[in-house]
Amino acid sequence: MARKGSADRSIPHTRINDESWIWEKYDSGDKIGQGTFGKVFKVKHKESGVHWAMKVINKEKAGGPAIKLIEREVAILKRVQHENIITLNEVFETGKKIYLIMELCEGGELADAVKEKGSYPEEDCKTIMTKLASAISYLHKNDIVHRDIKLENILLSQNPENPSDHLHIKVTDFGLSVVKGGVGHDNMMQDFCGTPIYMSPEIIDNKSYSQQCDVWAMGVIMYILMSGGPPFKSKDEDSLYDIIKKGEIDFSDKAWVDKPDNAKHLIQKLLLLDPAHRITASEVLHHPWITVY
């Protein structure tokens, strides 16, 4: 279960001379991913037999700014513990590389699943959105704003408590996230960041913005899950931004014919132009579309 706590979790961060020390604790497995600055391997903890994902980052290739993002992600993951947020188990560091031992999510990105399926049945959408709202609500209650919520940053994992749960999601990639001291004008953010189709109007307008930018991204995700495509689309970024700032949501596509009004109502509340009137992540969990079966 999710729990709020101000103290960091005790995650070992060990500085070592070379990686041979890691292989005393872990068995190396297959390469399962490749990023700009490193690789991801499946590893097995020798003592427990538990499998993990090991993200290996080359410090020199990554450079200073990217290393800062990684350090930020590590700092935030030490603060959080929620069933729908990726778990960081431990960190190793040499002079040249950083090794992150993270929860293994073998189901891949939700983005790839959507590409394959096109869209999800309503009940599956409800399951995913409930879990996503729970994770985002937890982050916001702990004064953490993700700032890059998108399908690519939601992984599908195995649910240890329910093996038949094929929609067990994990929010990941906290490199752009920020920790605030509370939600108010003194704690607003002004960085221009995120991924274009998920960007909220206040980010595009370079206005100060709050945790509600995550809620907007949730609205984009819900629309995609239910219809197979984004609510705002254009051939180029500038015109896309103009379309987003108008905030006109189109439900005329045939994908929406059999979708209930309360689902459309929730999307409209998530994609309200004014962040002050936009529904919060906690309120999503009490919306009729979520609560009424």
Residue pairs with C-beta under 8 A, 6 or more apart in sequence:
1 83
2 81
2 82
2 83
2 134
2 138
3 81
4 138
4 141
4 142
5 81
5 142
6 142
8 78
8 79
9 78
9 79
9 80
9 81
11 77
11 78
11 88
11 89
11 90
11 91
12 90
12 91
13 74
13 90
13 91
13 92
13 93
14 21
14 90
14 91
14 92
14 93
15 92
15 93
15 94
16 22
16 92
16 93
16 94
17 94
18 94
19 92
19 94
19 97
19 99
21 92
22 54
22 92
22 99
24 46
25 45
25 46
25 47
26 43
26 44
26 45
26 46
26 52
26 54
26 101
27 43
27 44
27 46
28 41
28 43
29 41
29 42
29 43
29 44
29 51
30 41
30 42
31 39
31 40
31 41
32 40
32 41
32 42
32 53
32 106
33 39
33 40
33 53
33 55
34 40
35 55
35 57
36 61
36 62
36 66
37 57
37 58
37 61
37 62
37 66
38 55
38 56
38 57
38 58
38 61
38 62
38 97
39 55
39 56
40 53
40 54
40 55
40 56
41 53
41 54
41 56
42 51
42 52
42 53
42 54
42 104
43 51
43 52
43 53
43 54
43 101
44 50
44 51
44 52
45 51
45 52
51 104
52 89
52 101
52 102
52 103
52 104
53 101
53 102
53 103
53 104
53 105
54 99
54 100
54 101
54 102
55 99
55 100
55 102
56 97
56 98
56 99
57 67
57 70
57 97
57 98
57 99
57 100
58 96
58 97
59 67
59 95
59 96
59 97
59 98
60 96
62 70
67 98
69 175
69 176
70 98
70 100
70 175
72 174
72 175
72 177
73 173
73 174
73 175
73 177
74 88
74 91
74 100
75 179
76 144
76 174
76 177
76 179
77 86
77 87
77 88
77 174
78 88
79 142
79 144
79 179
80 138
80 139
80 142
80 144
81 87
82 134
82 135
82 138
82 139
84 131
84 132
84 134
84 135
84 168
84 169
84 170
84 171
85 135
85 138
85 139
85 170
85 171
85 172
86 102
86 103
86 105
86 155
86 170
86 171
86 172
87 102
87 103
88 100
88 101
88 102
88 103
89 101
89 102
89 103
90 101
91 98
91 99
91 100
91 101
92 98
92 99
92 101
93 99
103 157
103 170
104 157
105 155
105 156
105 157
105 170
105 172
106 157
106 158
107 113
107 155
107 156
107 157
107 158
107 166
107 168
108 155
108 156
109 151
109 152
109 153
109 154
109 155
109 156
110 128
110 151
110 152
110 154
110 155
110 156
110 169
111 150
111 151
111 152
111 154
113 156
114 120
114 151
114 224
114 225
114 228
117 228
118 228
119 224
119 225
119 226
119 227
119 228
119 255
120 128
120 225
120 226
122 226
122 259
122 260
122 263
124 167
124 225
125 222
125 225
125 226
125 263
126 289
126 290
127 167
128 167
128 169
128 225
129 218
129 221
129 222
129 225
129 284
129 290
130 285
130 290
131 167
131 168
131 169
132 149
132 154
132 169
132 171
132 218
132 221
133 218
133 281
133 282
133 284
133 285
133 290
134 285
135 169
135 171
136 146
136 149
136 171
136 214
136 215
136 218
136 281
137 280
137 281
137 282
137 284
137 285
139 145
139 146
139 171
139 177
139 211
139 214
139 281
140 183
140 211
140 214
140 280
140 281
140 282
141 282
143 179
143 180
143 181
143 182
143 183
143 187
144 177
144 178
144 179
144 180
145 177
145 178
145 180
145 189
145 210
145 211
145 213
145 214
146 153
146 171
146 174
146 176
146 177
146 214
147 176
147 177
147 178
147 189
147 191
147 193
147 194
147 213
147 214
148 173
148 175
148 176
148 177
148 193
148 194
148 195
148 198
149 171
149 198
149 214
149 217
149 218
149 221
150 194
150 195
150 197
150 198
150 217
150 220
150 221
151 221
151 224
152 173
152 195
153 171
153 172
153 173
154 169
154 170
154 171
154 172
154 221
155 169
155 170
155 172
156 166
156 167
156 168
156 169
156 170
157 168
157 169
157 170
158 168
159 165
159 168
162 168
176 193
176 194
178 189
180 187
180 189
180 211
181 187
183 210
183 211
185 208
187 210
188 208
188 209
188 210
189 208
189 209
189 210
190 206
190 207
190 208
190 209
192 203
192 206
193 203
194 200
194 203
194 213
194 217
196 237
196 240
196 241
197 220
197 230
197 232
197 233
197 240
198 216
198 217
198 220
198 221
199 213
199 216
199 241
199 244
200 209
200 212
200 213
200 216
200 217
200 244
200 275
201 216
201 244
201 245
201 247
201 273
202 208
202 209
202 212
202 213
202 275
203 209
203 213
204 241
204 244
204 245
205 245
209 275
210 275
211 281
212 275
212 276
212 278
212 280
213 275
214 281
215 270
215 275
215 278
215 279
215 280
215 281
215 284
216 270
216 271
216 275
216 278
218 270
218 281
218 284
219 231
219 267
219 269
219 270
219 271
220 230
220 231
220 232
220 271
222 263
222 266
222 267
222 270
223 229
223 230
223 231
223 249
223 267
223 271
224 230
224 231
226 255
226 256
226 259
226 263
226 267
227 253
227 255
227 256
228 255
229 253
229 255
231 249
231 250
231 267
231 271
232 240
232 243
232 244
233 240
233 243
234 240
234 242
234 243
245 273
247 271
247 272
247 273
249 267
249 268
249 271
251 259
251 264
256 264
260 289
262 287
262 288
262 289
262 292
263 289
265 287
265 288
265 289
266 279
266 284
266 287
266 289
266 290
269 278
269 279
269 287
270 278
270 279
270 284
271 278
272 278
272 279
279 287
284 290
285 291
